[in-house]
Amino acid sequence: MGILTELKSSISRAASTLFSAEDPKRIGIYGPPNAGKTTLANRIARDWTEHGDAVGPESEIPHETRRARRKENVEIERNGKTVDIDIVDTPGVTTKVDYTEFLEHDMEEDDAVRRSREATEGVAEAMHWLREDVDGVIYVLDSATDPFTQVNTMLIGIIESQDLPVLILANKIDLEESSVQRIRNAFPQHETVQVSALEGDNMDEVYDKIAEYFG
Amino acid sequence: MAEVKDPHDGVQIDLISGERLANQTSMEKIRMILDGVREGNIVILEEGLSPDEESRLIEVTMTEISPDEFNGIEIETYPRSEATDASFLDRLMGRESTKKLTVIGPANQIETLHKDETLIQTLVSRK
């Protein structure tokens, strides 16, 4: 090997070590509201961080997550290797927010209006992160609902247009109405992994795929 | 865009050609869409928006939502199939095909009844 080639190779190895040591990839957890994004983020954080702190509160009321939250330095060990990532739990993306829908969850009007305002800010923030600040995406879908929606179509298109690696998770397989195949049919160009973030079902395969896609 | 009759007479539909859109910047397109939708119009784009423009449309829509005034938009296009077919170079050069008929309306006036690869059925109501 020539001196120049060897030097280039050493620099490349050093740069690679430098980036892997100092720059964990930021993986955004995206999807529509109520898909189980925060439940998944909490599950990953509990499984792989020292103190196992939750990333954020979980709720059945839509738009519980209204700010993007980053959990840094999540070290996932797979097959003797460690994958170091930051997970970014993002607010559910939508094109509309109607505060009156929150009133159905026994919320006072003032609280509902405040929640809707925060929700809109959160969605805008999530879109900004997607364009500027994430290196890969875990796209979470509720497998008990129809995946064939415009928000899903648009978001997957936006992710593809940026050439970001994307792993689709068919969440909530513990529910009776769950259909993983429906999600595979909607996005045949991507691999879909089934999971129940709530029950912890099939998380091993999820971690294998995270290491494969983002390692 | 020229104003029409009293909106109580019906629902205004703006059919915007690809040619008209091609001469506009991303923010001009988004402004035109949201101005139309906020007046209660249904905006139909012959050739749709790019993924980046769709992303910005969502973001700007969110900043304009206001309780009891504007709840956001309903938007429908046929599912994107070109994205995976376009080569990396095409996408890099901005040659990705976005020619997808797109229907956009106020969230409180337009409801999607059915959607698949070849058909979009929507119900449009007056304010």
Interface residues (C-beta under 8 A of the other chain):
Chain A: V93 T94 T95 K96 V97 D98 Y99 V113 S116 R117 T120 E121 V123 A124 M127 H128 L130 R131 F148 Q150 T153 M154 I156 G157 I158 E160 S161 Q162 D163 Q189
Chain B: S50 P51 D52 E54 S55 R56 I58 E59 T61 M62 T63 I65 P67 N71 G72 I73 E74 I75 E76 T77 P79 R80 A83 T84 F88 R91 E96 A107 N108 T112 K115 D116
